[in-house]
Amino acid sequence: MRSVLLYLRNTDEKTLSNFLRQICPGQTSPWIVRVDGDACLYIDFYNEARHEFETDEWSALAEALGGEPAVSLGVDVSGQHAGDQQVKEFLSAVLSKFHGVAQDDYTEHCWTLEEILSGHKEEGHTFFDYNGWYKENL
C-alpha cells in the first residue's frame, strides 16, 4: 500500500472531520473513497507524526508550514487501484480549503497544492510518482 500524509495548520480535528464527511457522505473515521464501489483511498487522522519524525525533519515540516501542524491525515492508497486521480482530487479538495502540505512515500519534500498540480519535480520526480521511482530503482 502506498501512502500520502497531509499536515494542516488552520483547522482542528472536529472541523476537518465535518469537512471529510462532506467528501465522504455518511462516513466517519476512517473515511473511504471508492472507485466503482471498491475502496481506493483509506483516510484517517495521523497522530504519530511528531513521534516518528527526526528533529530536523520536524523542523523542515514546521518551516514549510509556517509552524507546527495542528492536525495530520494519513491517506493509504489501495494496491488494487492506481489512485493517481483520486489522490489529486482529494488533496485538491483539502488543500484548497485548509493551509497545509503533503508528503508522499518517495521524498521528504513538503509539497504544496500548487507544486502537486503544476507537475513540479523533486529529485527528478513529480508528486506520488510511484512508477517513476520503481523504474529508477530496478
N, C-alpha and C positions, 0 to 999 in steps of 0.2 A: 504494500500500500504506500502511495506517495502522499506527502503532507505539505500543507501550507499553513503558516502561522500568521495571524493578524494581531497587531499591537495598536491599541487605540487610546487616545488621550481625553477627548471631550465627551465622555459618556460614563455610564456605570452599568453594572450587570442588569439591573431592572430595566433601564431604558433600552439597552441592547436586546434583551430578551423580548421586549414588546416589539421592537423592530423586526427581529428574526421571525416572530410569529406572523408578521405581515408577509414575509417572503415565503414562509413555510406554514400556511394556514393549518390550524388545528393541531400543531405540534408544540412540544416543549423540549427542553434539552434532553437528549441530543436532537438536533434538527437534521432532517434528511432531505436532500434534493434528489429527486428521481428523474430518470430518463426512461420513458416508455414503461413506467411502473416499477422499474428496477432501481435500487439505491445506487447513487453515483457519488454524492458528497455526504459525509458524516461530519456535522458541525457541533462543537461543544466548547465550553469555556476551558481555557488552558491556564490553570492556576500554578503550574510548576515552573514557569519561565524564570522567575527570579532565582530559584534554587538550582536550575540546570545551566545557567549561563556562567561563564567565567567573568571575572570583574571587568576586564577590558571589553568583552563582548556586550555586557550590560551597559557599560558607559557609551559604547558606539550606538547602541539602540536608543538610549536616552538622548543622545546628541541628535540623532536623526529625527526623533520625535519632538524635540524641544522640551523634554522632561520625561520622567518615567511613565510607562504605560499605566493607565487606570484600569484597563481590562484587556484580556487577550483571548483570542479564539484559536482553536485548532481545527483545521479542515483536512480530513482524511479523504483521499480520492480512491474509490474502489478500483481494483485491478481489472474489473470487468468492463471499464469504460476509460476512454482516453481522458475525458474530463476537462480538456482544454477550454472549451466554450463555457462549460458550467462554472469552472473556477473563475474565468474572466468576468462572467456575468455577476457572480456572487461578490467578487472583490469590488467590481464597479458599483454595485448597489451599496455595499457597506462603506467603502472609502469615499463615495460621493456624499454620504450623509455624515460620517464621522472622520475626524482628523486621525490619520494613522499611517502605518506602513505594513508591508507584508514581507515575509521571508519564505523561500522555497527550500527544498531539501538540498540544493546544489551549491549555493553560495551563502556567505554570511551577510551579503548586501541587504540593506533595508530598502525595499522597493516602494516607490510612491506609485499612486494610481497612474499618473502621467507617464512614468517610465514603463509601467506594465503595458499600457495601451499604445504607446508610441513605438514599441519594439526596441527600446534601449537595451544595450548589451553590457554585461559584466562578465569578465573573463571569457569574452567571445560568445556569450550565450544570452538569449532573452530570458525573461522570467518563466519559470516552470518548464524549461527546455529539457525534459527528461530524455527524449530521443537523442538530442544532440550530445548530452553528457554520456549517454550509453554508448553511442558510436565512437565518441572520443576516447573512451576507456576500454574499447575492445582490444 
